[in-house]
Amino acid sequence: MNTVMGWINYWTRNEKQFTVWDMYLAQVWTMAWILIIVKIFPQIMQLSVWWFVAIIVLCAPRLLYIICIKKNGRPAI
């Protein structure tokens, strides 16, 4: 638990140093890992599209809350 909290604290302190380009690089890095996983396990792509839609629906509210609403108690936009 202490290691996890240390990792979270580290990223919380350093998140302000990220630029837009750093975020795009992180997205590309993640997509590359996903492509590797799909190449190793091609059966993943045979799943119904509704499983992926369900994952998106479950994850989207938190992300939208962080991006659009939570910013010191006022909207971020």
C-alpha positions in Angstrom: 0.0 0.0 0.0 2.8 2.4 0.9 4.5 1.8 -2.5 1.2 2.5 -4.3 0.7 5.8 -2.4 4.2 6.8 -3.1 3.7 6.2 -6.8 0.4 8.2 -6.7 2.1 11.1 -4.8 5.0 11.1 -7.3 2.7 11.5 -10.3 0.5 14.0 -8.5 3.6 16.2 -7.9 4.9 15.9 -11.4 1.7 16.1 -13.5 2.0 19.9 -13.9 5.2 19.4 -15.9 3.4 17.5 -18.6 2.8 19.3 -21.9 0.2 18.5 -24.6 2.9 16.6 -26.5 3.7 14.5 -23.5 0.1 13.5 -23.3 0.0 12.6 -27.0 3.2 10.5 -26.5 1.6 8.7 -23.6 -1.5 7.9 -25.8 0.7 6.6 -28.7 2.7 4.5 -26.2 -0.6 3.0 -24.8 -1.9 2.3 -28.3 1.4 0.6 -29.2 1.0 -1.7 -26.2 -2.6 -2.5 -27.1 -1.5 -3.4 -30.6 1.1 -5.7 -29.3 -1.5 -7.4 -27.0 -3.9 -7.8 -29.9 -1.2 -9.3 -32.1 -0.3 -11.8 -29.3 -4.0 -12.6 -28.5 -6.0 -12.0 -31.7 -9.1 -13.7 -30.1 -9.6 -10.4 -28.2 -10.9 -8.8 -31.4 -13.5 -11.5 -31.8 -15.4 -10.3 -28.7 -18.7 -8.6 -29.3 -18.5 -4.8 -29.8 -20.9 -4.4 -26.9 -18.2 -5.4 -24.4 -16.1 -2.5 -25.5 -19.1 -0.2 -25.5 -19.8 -1.3 -21.9 -16.2 -0.5 -20.9 -16.4 2.9 -22.4 -19.8 3.6 -20.7 -18.3 2.6 -17.3 -15.1 4.6 -17.7 -16.5 7.8 -19.3 -18.3 9.4 -16.4 -15.2 9.6 -14.2 -13.1 11.0 -17.0 -15.8 13.5 -18.0 -16.1 14.6 -14.4 -12.4 15.2 -14.1 -12.1 17.0 -17.4 -15.2 19.1 -17.4 -16.4 19.7 -13.8 -13.7 19.2 -11.2 -11.3 22.2 -11.1 -11.2 23.6 -7.6 -15.0 23.4 -7.4 -15.7 25.1 -10.7 -16.0 23.9 -14.3 -12.6 23.4 -16.0 -14.0 24.7 -19.4 
